[in-house]
Each structure stands twice: as structure tokens, then as C-alpha cells.
Amino acid sequence: MKSVFVTVGTTSFDELIATASSPPALQALQSRGYQKLVLQVGRGSLPQPSSSPAVAVEAFRFKDSLAEDLQGADLVISHAGAGSCLETLEKGKPLIVVINDKLMNNHQLELAKQLHRDGYVLYCNCSTLVKTLQSMDLSALKPFPPGQPEKFASFLDKVFGLQ
């Protein structure tokens, strides 16, 4: 069963959860062959169960580890937190990073843009997520070099202008 895992980490990002579980998003996922959507909502609101016969939707707030959910996913949709992005990329999972436009001093945007420029992720915001799901070509994404956290640290330094 092809599944999608959505994570917001320890924050709340209700707009992402609502958009990812909306009828247009579920329709886009179904048309791409996905049958299950798992939502990790953090401190945000649990979504209203939506009526999609083709895509099963589950939601939870927190777990000690998201490793199992990430491992079981065929696609990950994540907020642009560095930890969530790195953990997903290290597991070799295709990743769509969704920018939270409501954040001030949005370093997440810089991180998502750089990961996208380097060919590792797709990125969008909530208003373009459905279009991204409809048009995505996951085969175009490059695998992230595994097991090199120091490279990611220097990458973050570059993003935030510390180098």
C-alpha cells in the first residue's frame, strides 16, 4: 500500500495538515496511486476525518521516534525544519518541503530553496501543495549523501550565511 507521511515536527502547522488532508489533495494523491495518508500534527489541531474512500487518513500528535513512519512512507511531506528534513533525506525518502509563510525571519525558506537547488527536494507552500502533488516527478530527485551530518551542518552554515 503506497503511503504518504506528513510531519510538522514539534511545532504546529495547521494549514499544512488541513491542506494535505483536503479533498483536492486526497484526490491528487489517489490519482498518483497513494492509498494511505498519515499525519503527525505536533501541537496543532487534529484534522476532521475526511470522507475519501480511496485514501485512508490517520493522525497522531507525537511519538518518541518517527523513524518507523518515515521508513514506511513512499513520500514524505514535511515542514521545513532542519531535523525533519535531514531525517527524511537520510532515510532516502522523496521529500516535499512545505514552507510556512506565516513565520517571521523565515530561515526555513532558505533551507528549502537550497535543498531544492541541490536537487534533493521539491518545495512549495500550502497554496501550491495540491499543484505540486499533481505535477511532481519524484524520479528527478537526487539521493542525499548518507551518513555525513557534518556536511549538513556546513550546508546549514552556508544557508544561514555563517560561512
PANUVO-798046 format. One line per 3 residues: for each residue x, y, z of C-alpha. Coordinates in nm, 2 decimals, padded with zeros to 4 digits. Each point is the difference from the previous one (the first is absolute). Layout:
X:Y:Z | ...
END
This chain:
00.00:00.00:00.00 | 00.16:00.33:-00.11 | 00.00:00.25:00.28
00.07:00.36:00.07 | 00.13:00.13:00.34 | -00.05:00.36:00.09
00.21:00.14:00.29 | 00.00:00.34:00.17 | 00.26:-00.10:00.27
-00.06:00.15:00.34 | -00.17:00.31:-00.13 | -00.35:00.06:-00.12
-00.07:00.07:-00.36 | -00.37:-00.05:-00.03 | -00.01:00.15:-00.35
00.22:-00.28:-00.13 | -00.20:-00.27:00.17 | -00.33:00.14:-00.13
00.14:00.04:-00.35 | 00.16:-00.35:-00.02 | -00.33:-00.16:00.12
-00.23:00.21:-00.21 | -00.22:-00.16:-00.27 | 00.22:00.15:-00.29
00.32:-00.13:00.16 | -00.15:-00.35:00.06 | -00.12:-00.01:-00.36
00.35:00.09:-00.12 | 00.15:-00.27:00.22 | -00.25:-00.26:-00.11
00.07:00.09:-00.37 | 00.37:-00.07:00.07 | -00.08:-00.34:00.15
00.03:00.09:00.37 | -00.25:-00.18:00.23 | 00.10:00.12:00.35
00.07:00.34:00.16 | 00.16:00.02:00.34 | 00.00:00.34:00.17
00.23:00.09:00.29 | -00.16:00.32:00.13 | 00.23:00.10:00.29
-00.16:00.27:00.21 | -00.25:00.08:-00.27 | -00.36:-00.10:-00.04
-00.10:-00.35:-00.08 | -00.17:00.01:-00.34 | -00.37:-00.08:-00.06
-00.01:-00.34:-00.16 | -00.06:00.05:-00.37 | -00.22:-00.22:-00.21
00.23:-00.15:-00.26 | -00.08:-00.36:-00.07 | 00.33:-00.05:-00.19
00.25:00.15:00.25 | 00.00:-00.11:00.36 | 00.09:00.29:00.24
00.16:-00.04:00.34 | 00.13:00.27:00.24 | 00.20:00.02:00.32
00.18:00.27:00.19 | 00.34:-00.13:00.12 | 00.20:-00.32:00.02
00.34:-00.06:00.15 | 00.13:-00.07:-00.35 | -00.13:00.06:-00.34
00.25:-00.25:-00.16 | -00.26:-00.27:-00.05 | -00.24:00.24:-00.17
00.27:00.15:-00.22 | 00.12:-00.35:-00.09 | -00.35:-00.12:-00.09
-00.07:00.31:-00.22 | 00.03:00.01:-00.38 | -00.02:00.38:00.02
00.06:00.25:00.28 | -00.15:00.34:00.02 | 00.17:00.21:00.27
00.03:00.34:00.15 | 00.34:00.15:-00.07 | 00.15:-00.08:00.34
00.37:-00.10:-00.04 | -00.04:-00.31:00.22 | -00.31:-00.13:-00.19
00.17:00.07:-00.34 | 00.32:-00.17:00.10 | -00.16:-00.31:00.15
-00.22:-00.05:-00.31 | 00.29:00.05:-00.25 | 00.22:-00.23:00.19
-00.26:-00.27:-00.03 | 00.00:00.05:-00.38 | -00.36:00.10:-00.02
-00.14:00.24:-00.26 | -00.08:00.33:00.18 | -00.23:00.29:-00.06
00.09:00.29:00.23 | -00.29:00.23:00.07 | 00.09:00.36:00.11
-00.19:00.16:00.27 | -00.06:00.35:-00.14 | -00.12:00.12:00.34
00.34:-00.03:00.17 | 00.20:00.32:00.04 | 00.38:-00.01:-00.08
-00.07:-00.30:-00.21 | 00.32:-00.20:00.00 | -00.20:-00.30:-00.10
-00.05:00.15:-00.34 | 00.37:00.03:-00.05 | 00.06:-00.36:00.11
-00.28:-00.12:-00.24 | 00.13:00.21:-00.29 | 00.36:-00.13:00.04
-00.11:-00.37:00.03 | -00.22:00.05:-00.31 | 00.29:00.17:-00.19
00.22:-00.29:00.09 | -00.27:-00.24:-00.15 | -00.09:-00.18:00.33
-00.35:00.12:00.06 | -00.31:00.16:-00.16 | -00.13:00.30:00.19
-00.32:00.20:00.00 | -00.23:00.19:00.24 | -00.35:-00.11:00.11
-00.17:00.19:-00.29 | 00.21:-00.20:-00.26 | 00.01:-00.34:00.17
-00.28:-00.16:-00.20 | 00.15:00.12:-00.33 | 00.34:-00.14:00.12
-00.16:-00.34:00.08 | -00.16:00.00:-00.35 | 00.31:00.09:-00.19
00.28:-00.15:00.21 | 00.27:-00.21:-00.16 | 00.16:-00.18:00.29
00.25:-00.19:-00.23 | 00.17:00.33:-00.07 | 00.11:00.04:00.37
00.36:-00.08:00.08 | 00.09:-00.23:00.29 | 00.14:00.18:00.30
00.35:-00.10:00.10 | -00.05:-00.23:00.30 | 00.17:00.01:00.33
00.17:00.33:-00.02 | -00.15:00.23:00.26 | 00.30:00.23:-00.01
-00.09:00.07:-00.37 | -00.35:00.09:00.11 | 00.14:00.23:00.27
00.22:00.18:-00.24 | -00.29:00.01:-00.25 | -00.21:00.17:00.28
00.29:00.24:00.07 | -00.01:00.09:-00.38 | -00.37:00.05:00.00
00.01:00.23:00.31 | 00.30:00.19:-00.12 | 00.23:-00.12:00.27
00.28:-00.10:-00.24
END
